[in-house]
Amino acid sequence: MITTGSPEQHRSRAHITRPDARHVHADAVYASSASAERRYQASESVPAVARAPRPPPPPPAVLAVVVRGETVYAGCQDGHLKVWDLETRTLVRVLITSENVDILSLSMLKSDLYVCLANGEMQRWSAQFEHTASWKAHTGIVLTSIVTRLGAPAAADDRPPLDGTPDNAKFALVTGANDDQMKIWEVEPPKLRKSAHLSLVTDVDMEWGRLWERDDGVRAFKAAIWLRKCFTQLGAEACLLPTGENTNPLVLGNFRGNQTKRRRPRILFYGHYDVIAASHRGWYSDPFTLTGRNGYLSSGRRALDLDLVMLIEGEEEAGSGGFVEAVKRNKNAIGPIDAILVSNSTWIAEDTPCITYGLRGVVHCNVQISSEGPDRHSGVDGGVTVEPMFDMLKLLGTLTDGHNTVSIPRFYDSVRPCSEQETQLYSTLANITKTPAASLASRWREPSLTVHNVEVSGPRNSTVIPATVKAHVSVRIVPDQDLETIANSLREHLVTAFEKMQSPNKLKVSIEHTADWWLGDLEGPWFHALETAVQSEWGVEPLRIREGGSIPSVPYLEKEFACHALHLPLGQSSDEAHLPNERISLSNLRRGKQVVERFLLNVGKSDFPRSPTDPEPPSLQI
């Protein structure tokens, strides 16, 4: 029998019909395909003591598959719908259509997925994995389905409906079941979005796996692809921005907010998807596998009256190579920015929330001294040659005096004096953290110099005089030291000191990469909006802290887009950042989500200063 209808007549929006629990038996196994209605149960007449131990149940069978582009949808025997990405070969989502109800057929109309279930139900899912419709299609088991275009030319009958079909094209979903019914449903393709509406979403059930391992360029690139597709699935315009031949791309995502009469605020969220290398030694679990132990993330959505631009890089842990050039080339695609939000550090204590308002800058420098000859034996040439190692030790010793003060000429001349307000802040923080105020000031607002390592050529045993010795030196700078001036002064000091040694060996000094210092605007409306959002969530006024480390991209983005940056840390002081068993509190992540939501909602309703640019940024070319 053939009947016609519309899913609109039977649809219950955002509702998932659950099977009656009485119909699910612990020992039941469902057969697939045409015999899916047949149930085999273990005989109740066999005494329990006579039964052999049951083998573990096999994994759920895949009963239906449909492909759209690089995405594979697999319908499973247990009602789970698994979404795979062909490009990265990763499982990106698992959707539960109806618990323990087989999925027997899948069909697609452009980006909409139609799911046929063994309980006679039909479901529709959007490209953003939203359950948009469900209806009782058959009294029996839905065994097959297909989408076809109505009134299409004969040559197009066997082709799937693609995105290029006319806007006025009509389509039908044909389903067949074991109730002796074949039904034709008039269905509409999804509406194309002129702009994606921004929603706050935190329930992305995607596999994290090992894509973020820093020492594997292929995996890092897969992480970039994963993020691009994640942003797209959540409703953004997204693309990859290349940074160079040997560096990972930026991921740019543009979420458009609600249409308003005035220009919407535009917030840029900066982050990075690369991590540092890690040895498995000292870890309780695989350092490159995200492991949850005490809870899970909850979900939430809300449309916003602003635009959120996601800019995620893959080289932050390696000095942000190619970042500046890529941003300059693609500044029009990024569009005007009114404020920058970063979340990339930790609190100063365990329980009191903080807002970071300052970062030190850094200059990384490599120093090499070489005899330009071979390695030598200390028993043969010891005492005869001028050893590069002695030269290196003498040279490094000229960088500081006996009081641990940096000896580079005029190094401290531009350091901003500590204000009375800042001194009072350090005293308050010292009482909370039980750390001397002078120690906090030394870490955060005073410059420093560090020798990180010394490497030698040759086999590194006790009989070899190395022909080449290398050292890595860094300088941390603070307001108002000039980055280029300090870098040049460091280089000139090393060259001048080496010349005074009159050594026959050769010196090579190179500045590897640099990052400027950053200081936030504590009196600006953006900072106060974030501070208010934190206080509303935690019930206490957040501590204002600075960091001794550096984030190269933050001061650059602030200058490039002529706006203020904000830094919201969510880690606790005991999270062991960049060390074995580093972690982050799920409670902090949940509450941090609420802080960001409050901040964005308040910003969208406020009349904060805007960037003096065009009212609407250009669309991304994806």
C-alpha positions in Angstrom: 0.0 0.0 0.0 1.3 3.5 -0.9 0.3 6.5 1.2 1.4 10.1 1.0 1.8 12.7 3.7 4.1 15.4 5.2 6.4 15.0 8.2 5.0 18.4 9.4 1.7 16.6 10.1 3.4 14.1 12.5 6.3 16.1 13.7 7.1 16.8 17.3 10.0 19.3 17.3 13.1 18.6 19.4 11.5 15.5 20.9 13.1 12.0 21.0 10.6 9.1 21.4 12.0 6.6 23.8 11.1 2.9 23.6 9.1 1.4 26.5 11.7 -0.1 28.9 9.6 -3.3 29.1 10.5 -4.1 25.5 14.2 -4.3 26.2 15.4 -7.6 27.5 18.9 -8.1 29.0 19.5 -11.3 27.0 17.8 -10.1 23.8 19.7 -9.9 20.5 18.0 -8.2 17.5 18.6 -9.5 14.0 19.2 -6.9 11.3 17.7 -6.3 7.8 14.5 -8.0 6.8 14.4 -10.1 10.0 14.9 -7.2 12.4 11.5 -7.7 14.0 12.5 -11.2 15.2 13.8 -11.4 18.7 15.9 -14.3 20.1 16.0 -14.7 23.8 17.9 -17.1 26.1 15.6 -19.9 27.2 14.1 -19.3 30.7 13.9 -23.0 31.3 17.7 -23.5 31.5 18.8 -23.3 35.2 21.1 -20.5 35.9 23.8 -22.8 37.4 23.9 -24.8 34.1 24.6 -21.8 31.9 28.1 -21.3 30.6 29.7 -17.9 31.3 28.5 -15.5 28.6 31.1 -14.0 26.3 31.3 -10.3 26.2 28.7 -8.8 23.8 29.9 -7.9 20.3 30.1 -4.2 19.4 26.9 -2.8 17.9 26.6 -3.6 14.2 26.5 -0.9 11.6 23.2 -1.3 9.7 23.1 1.8 7.5 25.6 4.2 6.0 25.3 7.5 4.1 28.0 9.9 2.9 27.9 13.6 2.3 31.2 15.2 1.1 33.9 14.2 3.6 31.4 13.2 6.4 30.2 9.6 6.9 27.1 8.9 8.9 26.8 5.3 10.3 23.6 4.1 11.8 24.1 1.4 14.5 22.2 -1.4 16.0 21.9 0.3 19.4 20.4 3.5 18.1 23.7 5.4 18.1 24.5 7.5 15.0 28.2 7.8 14.6 29.7 10.7 12.5 33.1 10.1 10.9 35.4 12.6 9.1 37.1 11.1 6.1 39.8 13.8 5.8 41.1 13.3 9.4 39.8 9.7 9.8 38.4 10.5 13.2 35.1 9.9 15.0 33.8 13.4 15.5 30.4 12.8 17.1 28.1 10.1 18.5 24.4 11.0 18.5 21.7 9.0 20.4 18.6 8.8 18.2 16.7 6.4 20.4 18.3 4.2 23.0 18.5 0.5 22.0 16.4 1.0 18.8 18.1 -0.1 15.6 18.8 2.4 12.8 18.0 0.6 9.6 18.2 3.3 6.9 19.7 6.8 6.4 18.9 9.3 3.7 20.1 12.9 3.1 18.5 16.0 1.6 21.4 18.5 1.2 22.6 18.9 4.8 19.6 17.4 6.5 19.8 13.7 7.6 16.7 11.5 7.8 17.0 8.5 10.2 14.7 5.4 10.0 14.2 3.5 13.2 13.1 0.0 14.0 10.2 1.3 16.1 8.6 2.9 13.0 9.8 6.4 13.9 11.5 8.9 11.5 13.9 11.6 12.7 15.5 14.6 11.0 18.9 16.0 12.1 20.5 19.2 10.9 24.1 19.9 9.9 24.6 21.3 13.4 23.5 17.9 14.9 20.3 19.4 16.1 17.3 17.0 16.3 14.8 19.2 14.4 11.9 16.8 13.7 10.5 13.3 14.6 7.2 11.5 13.7 5.6 8.1 13.7 6.0 7.0 10.1 5.0 3.4 10.2 3.4 0.9 12.6 6.1 -1.6 11.7 9.9 -1.5 11.2 11.1 1.1 8.7 13.5 -0.9 6.6 14.5 1.4 3.7 14.3 5.0 2.6 15.4 7.3 -0.3 15.2 11.0 -1.1 14.3 12.0 -4.6 13.6 15.3 -6.4 10.1 15.7 -7.7 9.7 16.7 -11.3 13.4 16.3 -12.0 14.6 15.4 -15.5 15.0 11.7 -16.1 18.7 11.9 -16.2 18.8 13.4 -12.7 16.5 10.8 -11.1 19.3 8.6 -9.9 21.4 11.5 -8.6 21.3 12.5 -4.9 19.9 16.0 -4.3 22.9 18.3 -4.1 23.4 21.9 -2.9 23.3 23.2 -6.4 19.6 22.3 -7.1 17.2 25.2 -7.8 15.7 27.0 -4.8 12.1 26.1 -5.9 12.9 22.4 -6.3 10.5 20.0 -4.5 11.6 16.7 -2.8 10.1 13.6 -1.5 11.2 11.1 1.2 10.1 7.6 0.3 10.0 5.0 3.1 9.2 1.4 3.2 8.4 -0.9 6.2 7.3 -4.4 7.1 3.8 -3.1 7.7 3.0 -3.6 4.0 3.3 0.2 3.5 5.4 2.4 1.3 4.9 6.1 2.1 5.9 9.3 0.3 6.6 12.3 2.5 7.0 15.8 1.0 10.1 17.3 2.5 11.8 20.7 2.2 15.6 21.2 2.0 17.2 23.2 4.8 17.2 26.9 4.3 20.6 28.4 3.5 21.8 30.8 6.2 22.9 34.2 5.0 24.8 34.5 8.3 25.3 32.0 11.1 23.7 33.0 14.4 26.1 32.8 17.3 25.2 30.3 20.1 27.1 29.3 23.2 27.6 25.6 22.9 29.6 23.4 25.2 28.3 19.9 24.5 30.4 19.1 21.5 30.8 15.3 21.8 33.9 15.1 19.6 36.8 12.8 20.0 39.9 14.6 21.2 42.4 11.7 20.7 46.0 12.5 20.0 45.5 15.2 17.4 47.2 17.9 19.5 50.6 16.3 19.9 53.1 19.2 19.2 55.9 17.1 17.7 53.8 15.6 14.9 53.0 18.1 12.1 50.4 15.8 10.5 48.4 15.4 13.7 48.6 19.2 14.3 47.3 19.9 10.9 44.5 17.4 11.5 43.7 19.3 14.6 43.3 22.5 12.5 40.9 20.7 10.1 39.0 19.3 13.1 38.5 22.8 14.5 37.5 24.3 11.2 34.8 21.6 10.8 33.7 22.0 14.4 33.2 25.8 13.9 31.3 25.1 10.7 29.0 22.5 12.4 28.3 25.0 15.1 27.1 27.6 12.6 30.2 29.7 11.8 31.9 30.6 8.6 35.3 29.0 9.0 38.5 28.5 7.1 42.2 27.8 7.5 44.7 30.6 7.0 48.2 29.4 6.1 51.2 30.7 8.0 54.1 29.2 6.1 55.4 26.0 4.6 56.7 24.5 7.8 54.2 26.0 10.3 50.6 25.0 11.2 47.7 27.1 9.9 45.5 29.5 11.8 41.8 28.5 12.2 39.4 31.4 11.7 35.8 31.1 12.6 33.2 33.9 12.4 30.0 33.5 14.3 27.4 36.2 13.4 25.1 37.5 16.1 21.5 38.7 15.9 20.7 41.5 13.4 20.5 44.8 15.3 20.0 48.5 14.2 23.4 49.4 15.4 26.7 47.7 14.5 27.2 44.6 16.6 30.2 44.5 18.9 32.9 42.1 17.5 34.9 40.1 20.1 38.0 38.1 19.0 38.7 35.0 21.0 42.3 34.0 20.7 43.7 30.5 21.5 46.0 27.8 20.3 45.6 24.1 19.5 49.2 23.1 19.7 50.8 21.8 22.9 54.3 21.2 24.1 56.1 17.8 23.8 55.8 15.5 26.8 57.5 12.4 27.9 55.2 9.6 29.3 57.4 9.4 32.3 55.6 10.7 35.5 52.1 10.7 34.0 49.2 8.7 35.3 47.7 8.5 31.9 48.6 9.2 28.2 49.6 12.9 28.2 48.1 13.4 24.8 44.7 11.9 25.6 42.1 14.1 27.4 40.9 12.1 30.3 37.9 13.1 32.4 37.6 11.6 35.9 35.1 13.5 38.0 32.2 14.8 35.9 31.4 16.0 32.4 30.6 19.2 30.6 27.0 20.4 30.5 25.5 22.1 27.4 23.8 25.5 26.8 22.7 27.8 23.9 21.8 31.4 23.6 21.8 33.7 20.6 23.9 36.9 21.2 23.8 40.5 20.0 27.4 40.5 18.9 29.8 38.7 16.6 32.4 36.3 17.9 35.5 35.7 15.9 37.6 32.7 16.8 41.3 32.9 15.9 43.1 29.7 16.9 46.8 29.2 16.0 48.9 26.1 16.0 52.4 27.5 16.7 52.0 29.3 20.1 54.2 26.9 22.0 56.9 27.2 19.3 57.0 31.0 19.2 54.0 31.8 16.9 55.9 31.5 13.7 54.1 33.1 10.8 51.3 34.4 12.9 51.9 38.1 12.4 52.3 37.8 8.7 49.2 35.6 8.3 47.1 38.1 10.3 48.3 41.0 8.3 47.5 39.2 5.0 44.0 38.2 6.2 43.0 41.3 8.2 40.1 42.0 5.9 38.7 38.5 6.4 39.1 38.8 10.2 37.2 42.1 10.1 37.1 44.9 12.6 37.6 43.9 16.3 36.4 45.8 19.3 38.0 43.6 22.1 40.2 40.5 22.4 39.5 37.7 24.9 42.1 35.2 26.0 42.0 32.3 28.5 45.4 30.8 28.8 46.8 30.7 32.3 46.2 30.0 36.0 45.0 31.7 39.2 47.5 32.7 41.9 45.6 30.5 44.4 43.2 27.5 44.5 39.8 29.0 45.3 39.7 32.7 44.5 39.1 33.6 40.8 41.5 36.0 39.1 41.8 38.2 36.1 45.2 38.6 34.5 46.0 42.2 33.5 49.7 42.0 32.6 52.3 39.8 30.9 56.1 40.1 30.6 57.7 40.1 27.2 60.6 37.9 26.1 63.7 37.8 23.9 65.0 34.4 23.0 68.7 34.3 22.0 71.0 31.5 20.8 74.8 31.9 21.5 77.4 29.7 19.7 81.1 29.6 20.2 83.2 27.3 17.9 86.8 26.5 17.2 85.8 25.7 13.6 87.9 22.5 14.0 87.2 18.9 15.1 86.4 17.8 18.6 89.7 16.9 20.4 90.9 14.6 23.1 91.6 16.2 26.5 94.5 13.9 27.1 96.2 15.0 23.9 95.2 18.6 23.4 94.1 19.7 26.9 95.9 22.9 27.9 97.1 23.5 24.4 93.9 24.8 22.7 91.6 27.6 23.8 88.5 25.6 24.6 85.1 27.0 23.5 83.5 25.8 26.7 85.7 28.1 28.8 84.9 31.0 26.5 81.2 30.2 26.8 81.3 30.1 30.6 83.2 33.4 30.8 80.8 35.0 28.3 77.7 33.9 30.1 79.2 35.1 33.4 79.3 38.7 32.0 75.5 38.8 31.7 74.9 39.2 35.5 76.8 40.5 38.5 77.2 38.9 41.9 73.8 40.2 43.1 71.9 38.6 40.2 71.5 42.0 38.5 71.5 42.0 34.7 74.8 43.7 33.5 73.6 44.7 30.0 74.2 48.5 29.8 71.1 50.7 30.4 69.0 47.5 30.9 66.8 49.0 33.7 66.6 52.6 32.4 63.0 52.3 31.0 61.4 50.0 33.7 58.2 51.7 34.9 58.4 52.5 38.6 56.0 50.7 40.9 53.0 52.8 41.8 51.5 53.1 45.2 48.3 51.4 44.0 50.4 48.5 42.7 52.4 48.2 45.9 49.2 47.9 47.8 47.9 45.2 45.4 51.0 43.1 46.0 50.6 43.5 49.8 47.0 42.2 49.5 48.0 39.3 47.3 50.9 38.4 49.7 48.4 38.0 52.6 46.2 35.7 50.5 49.0 33.5 49.0 51.5 33.7 51.9 54.1 34.7 49.3 56.3 37.8 50.0 55.2 40.9 48.1 58.8 41.3 46.8 58.7 37.8 45.3 55.4 38.6 43.4 56.9 41.8 42.1 60.1 40.0 40.9 58.0 37.4 39.0 55.6 39.8 37.4 56.9 43.4 37.0 60.7 43.2 37.1 62.9 42.1 34.1 65.1 39.0 34.3 67.7 37.0 32.4 67.9 33.2 32.3 70.4 30.7 30.8 68.3 27.7 29.9 70.8 25.2 28.6 74.3 24.6 27.3 74.9 22.0 24.6 78.2 20.6 23.2 79.3 18.8 20.1 80.8 15.3 20.2 79.9 12.3 22.3 79.7 14.3 25.6 82.0 12.1 27.5 84.7 13.2 30.0 87.6 12.9 27.6 86.4 15.1 24.8 87.0 18.8 24.3 83.9 19.9 22.3 84.7 22.0 19.2 81.3 23.8 19.4 79.3 25.0 22.4 75.8 26.4 22.2 73.7 28.2 24.9 70.1 29.4 24.9 69.5 32.6 26.8 66.2 34.5 27.4 65.4 37.9 28.7 62.0 38.8 30.2 61.1 42.4 29.7 58.4 44.6 31.4 56.8 48.0 30.9 58.2 50.3 29.5 61.2 48.5 28.1 61.4 48.6 24.3 61.5 45.1 22.8 63.8 45.9 19.9 66.2 48.0 22.0 66.6 45.2 24.6 67.2 42.6 21.8 69.9 44.7 20.2 71.5 45.6 23.6 71.7 41.9 24.4 73.4 41.1 21.1 75.8 44.0 21.4 76.8 43.1 24.9 77.6 39.5 24.0 79.7 40.6 21.0 81.5 43.3 22.9 82.3 41.1 25.8 83.6 38.3 23.5 85.9 40.7 21.7 87.4 41.8 25.0 88.3 38.1 25.6 90.5 38.1 22.4 89.8 34.5 21.8 90.7 32.7 18.5 87.3 31.0 18.6 84.3 32.3 16.6 81.1 33.7 18.1 77.6 33.6 16.6 74.7 35.3 18.2 71.1 35.1 16.9 67.8 36.4 18.2 65.3 33.5 17.6 62.0 35.1 18.5 60.6 37.8 20.6 57.3 38.8 22.3 56.4 42.2 23.7 55.1 42.9 27.2 51.3 43.5 27.7 49.4 45.6 30.2 45.6 45.7 30.3 43.4 48.7 30.8 42.1 48.3 34.3 39.8 51.3 34.1 38.2 50.6 30.8 34.6 49.4 30.3 35.7 46.0 28.8 37.8 45.1 31.8 35.0 46.1 34.2 32.5 44.0 32.2 34.6 40.9 32.6 35.3 41.7 36.2 31.6 42.0 36.9 30.9 38.7 35.1 33.4 36.9 37.2 32.1 38.4 40.5 28.5 37.5 39.5 29.5 33.8 39.1 31.9 33.3 42.0 30.3 35.8 44.4 33.6 37.4 45.2 35.6 40.1 43.6 38.3 38.6 41.4 42.0 39.2 42.2 43.9 41.3 39.7 47.1 39.5 38.9 50.0 39.6 36.4 52.0 36.8 34.8 55.7 36.4 34.5 55.3 34.5 31.2 54.6 35.7 27.7 51.9 35.2 25.1 53.4 36.7 21.9 50.1 37.1 20.0 48.2 39.1 22.7 50.2 42.4 22.5 50.5 42.1 18.8 46.7 41.6 18.2 46.0 44.5 20.6 48.2 46.8 18.5 47.1 45.5 15.1 43.4 45.9 15.8 43.7 49.0 18.0 41.6 47.6 20.8 42.0 46.2 24.3 42.8 42.6 25.3 41.3 40.8 28.3 42.8 37.7 29.9 40.5 35.3 31.9 42.5 32.5 33.6 40.6 29.4 34.6 43.4 27.1 35.9 44.2 26.7 39.6 47.6 27.2 41.0 48.1 23.5 41.5 47.2 22.5 37.9 50.9 21.8 37.0 50.8 23.6 33.7 53.3 22.2 31.2 54.4 19.5 33.8 53.4 15.8 34.2 49.8 15.3 35.1 48.7 18.8 34.3 45.0 19.2 34.7 42.1 21.7 34.8 39.0 21.6 37.0 35.8 20.7 35.3 34.0 23.0 37.8 36.1 25.9 36.7 35.4 25.1 33.1 31.6 25.1 33.7 31.7 28.3 35.7 34.1 29.8 33.3 31.5 29.1 30.6 28.9 31.0 32.6 31.4 33.9 33.0 32.0 34.2 29.3 28.2 33.9 28.6 27.5 36.8 31.1 30.3 38.9 29.6 29.1 38.4 26.0 25.4 39.1 26.9 26.3 42.3 28.7 28.7 43.5 26.0 26.0 42.9 23.3 23.6 45.1 25.2 26.1 47.9 26.0 27.3 50.8 24.0 31.1 50.2 24.5 33.6 51.9 22.2 33.7 50.4 18.7 36.6 50.1 16.2 36.3 52.9 13.6 35.7 50.6 10.6 33.0 49.5 8.2 29.7 48.5 9.9 29.8 44.9 8.5 33.0 42.8 7.9 33.3 41.0 4.6 32.3 37.3 4.5 35.0 34.7 4.6 36.1 33.1 1.3 35.9 29.4 2.3 
